[in-house]
Amino acid sequence: MEQKQVLIGMSGGVDSAAAAVLLRQAGYTPVGCTLRLCPESGEQAAEDARAAAQRLGMAFVTADCTADFRRRVMDSFVADYRDGRTPNPCVQCNRYVKFDGMLRQADSLGIPYIATGHYARRGFDQGTGRWQLLRGKDRRKDQTYFLYVLTQTQLSRLLLPVGDFDKEKIRALAAEAGLVNAHKPDSQDICFIPDGDYGAFLRQYGGVEPVPGDFVDQAGKILGRHRGQELYTTGQRRGLGVSAGRPLYVVRKTGNTVVLGDEADLYSSRVWASGFNWVSLPPQGGPVEVTVKTRYSQDEVAAVLYPQADGLVRAELREPRRAVTPGQALVAYQGDVVVGGGEICRAE
């Protein structure tokens, strides 16, 4: 096999198709690959990806990852909601399914590299001997928040050609190549819940029947009844059905009790994260100055990370952040370098 071959994950969207164009321009021989993940979007995505590969004259393969996706992502999504967390399924897919699935497929074909259309970059630090995950140059589209789970092995074989460009340039490249998906809208939904009704998904797929319980205030006073804790998330205001003469928000969930409070009660300056992956730095033993995000769409804030003896990492934020939610990701940066990240398990 040619050493310049690369297996590129193709979702049917414009970013991965343009990534194939860029790889070819860089002298690689790309082979398209669609991972079949869930029935809800799998067939159309595979057909769109196949059409793009055919237009570019590329070989194309598919790999069935539905069993892993169901167990690692969909079942985990249900379990997290049952336990009162608000999960991030894209992170879980990247951690357990997508990149490992692509590497297995690449190995079976004797292909040394894999690539994706993520807006991110990689580098290598000679001082630490570690591969680095770097932000995409287009900060508006940067996707490193979802990629902090990457391992050194995965990064050593991963190419990220889209990370050096902005979205407008990527669409222009796809249009120049005659790709019909050049102006295809970006997907905003969870792939296995295309209609956005996660409550119906929890019932129909997970067999979850939400149990009504109490809304209480910070002092424990009962304010009303809710429809089941799974149907609420931190920071939620709409759809509570509680009349208090002032706006109330979901502050936290304890068992099947949902605690409501004021806007000011939503802010946290101390956050704990579990399963922390030191992606670009070696695991640290002492304080680390960083900036952090606690949600993808949120601005960063300066913070100090404190690794704990129990394996958790505590982040002390210089300014409090709103609606820090268990199940979401805490991702830390030093400039363009992704220091690492973990799953938020507690905030105060």
Secondary structure as the mmCIF struct_conf table of DSSP 4:
data_model
#
loop_
_struct_conf.conf_type_id
_struct_conf.id
_struct_conf.beg_label_comp_id
_struct_conf.beg_label_asym_id
_struct_conf.beg_label_seq_id
_struct_conf.end_label_comp_id
_struct_conf.end_label_asym_id
_struct_conf.end_label_seq_id
TURN_TY1_P TURN_TY1_P1 GLN A 3 LYS A 4
STRN STRN1 GLN A 5 GLY A 9
BEND BEND1 GLY A 12 GLY A 13
HELX_RH_AL_P HELX_RH_AL_P1 VAL A 14 GLN A 25
TURN_TY1_P TURN_TY1_P2 ALA A 26 GLY A 27
STRN STRN2 THR A 29 ARG A 36
HELX_RH_AL_P HELX_RH_AL_P2 PRO A 39 ARG A 55
TURN_TY1_P TURN_TY1_P3 LEU A 56 GLY A 57
STRN STRN3 ALA A 59 ASP A 64
HELX_RH_AL_P HELX_RH_AL_P3 THR A 66 PHE A 69
HELX_RH_PI_P HELX_RH_PI_P1 ARG A 70 MET A 74
HELX_RH_AL_P HELX_RH_AL_P4 ASP A 75 ARG A 82
TURN_TY1_P TURN_TY1_P4 ASP A 83 GLY A 84
HELX_RH_AL_P HELX_RH_AL_P5 PRO A 89 CYS A 93
HELX_RH_PI_P HELX_RH_PI_P2 ASN A 94 LYS A 98
HELX_RH_AL_P HELX_RH_AL_P6 PHE A 99 LEU A 109
TURN_TY1_P TURN_TY1_P5 GLY A 110 GLY A 110
STRN STRN4 TYR A 113 ALA A 115
BEND BEND2 TYR A 119 TYR A 119
STRN STRN5 ALA A 120 ASP A 125
TURN_TY1_P TURN_TY1_P6 GLN A 126 GLY A 129
STRN STRN6 ARG A 130 ARG A 135
BEND BEND3 LYS A 137 LYS A 137
TURN_TY1_P TURN_TY1_P7 ARG A 139 LYS A 141
HELX_RH_3T_P HELX_RH_3T_P1 THR A 144 PHE A 146
TURN_TY1_P TURN_TY1_P8 LEU A 147 VAL A 149
HELX_RH_AL_P HELX_RH_AL_P7 GLN A 152 SER A 156
TURN_TY1_P TURN_TY1_P9 ARG A 157 ARG A 157
STRN STRN7 LEU A 158 LEU A 159
HELX_RH_3T_P HELX_RH_3T_P2 PRO A 161 ASP A 164
BEND BEND4 PHE A 165 PHE A 165
HELX_RH_AL_P HELX_RH_AL_P8 LYS A 167 GLU A 176
TURN_TY1_P TURN_TY1_P10 ALA A 177 GLY A 178
TURN_TY1_P TURN_TY1_P11 VAL A 180 HIS A 183
HELX_LH_PP_P HELX_LH_PP_P1 LYS A 184 SER A 187
BEND BEND5 ASP A 189 ASP A 189
TURN_TY1_P TURN_TY1_P12 CYS A 191 PHE A 192
TURN_TY1_P TURN_TY1_P13 PRO A 194 ASP A 195
HELX_RH_AL_P HELX_RH_AL_P9 TYR A 198 GLN A 204
TURN_TY1_P TURN_TY1_P14 TYR A 205 GLY A 206
HELX_LH_PP_P HELX_LH_PP_P2 PRO A 210 PRO A 212
STRN STRN8 GLY A 213 VAL A 216
TURN_TY1_P TURN_TY1_P15 GLN A 218 ALA A 219
STRN STRN9 ILE A 222 HIS A 226
BEND BEND6 ARG A 227 ARG A 227
HELX_RH_3T_P HELX_RH_3T_P3 GLN A 229 LEU A 231
TURN_TY1_P TURN_TY1_P16 THR A 234 GLY A 235
TURN_TY1_P TURN_TY1_P17 ARG A 238 GLY A 239
BEND BEND7 GLY A 245 ARG A 246
STRN STRN10 TYR A 249 THR A 254
TURN_TY1_P TURN_TY1_P18 GLY A 255 ASN A 256
STRN STRN11 THR A 257 GLY A 261
HELX_RH_3T_P HELX_RH_3T_P4 GLU A 263 LEU A 266
STRN STRN12 TYR A 267 ASN A 277
BEND BEND8 SER A 280 LEU A 281
HELX_LH_PP_P HELX_LH_PP_P3 PRO A 282 GLN A 284
BEND BEND9 GLY A 285 GLY A 286
STRN STRN13 VAL A 288 LYS A 293
BEND BEND10 THR A 294 ARG A 295
TURN_TY1_P TURN_TY1_P19 TYR A 296 SER A 297
BEND BEND11 GLN A 298 GLN A 298
HELX_LH_PP_P HELX_LH_PP_P4 ASP A 299 GLU A 300
STRN STRN14 VAL A 301 PRO A 307
TURN_TY1_P TURN_TY1_P20 ALA A 309 ASP A 310
BEND BEND12 GLY A 311 GLY A 311
STRN STRN15 VAL A 313 ARG A 322
TURN_TY1_P TURN_TY1_P21 ALA A 323 ALA A 323
TURN_TY1_P TURN_TY1_P22 PRO A 326 GLY A 327
BEND BEND13 GLN A 328 GLN A 328
STRN STRN16 ALA A 329 GLN A 334
TURN_TY1_P TURN_TY1_P23 GLY A 335 ASP A 336
STRN STRN17 VAL A 337 ALA A 347
#
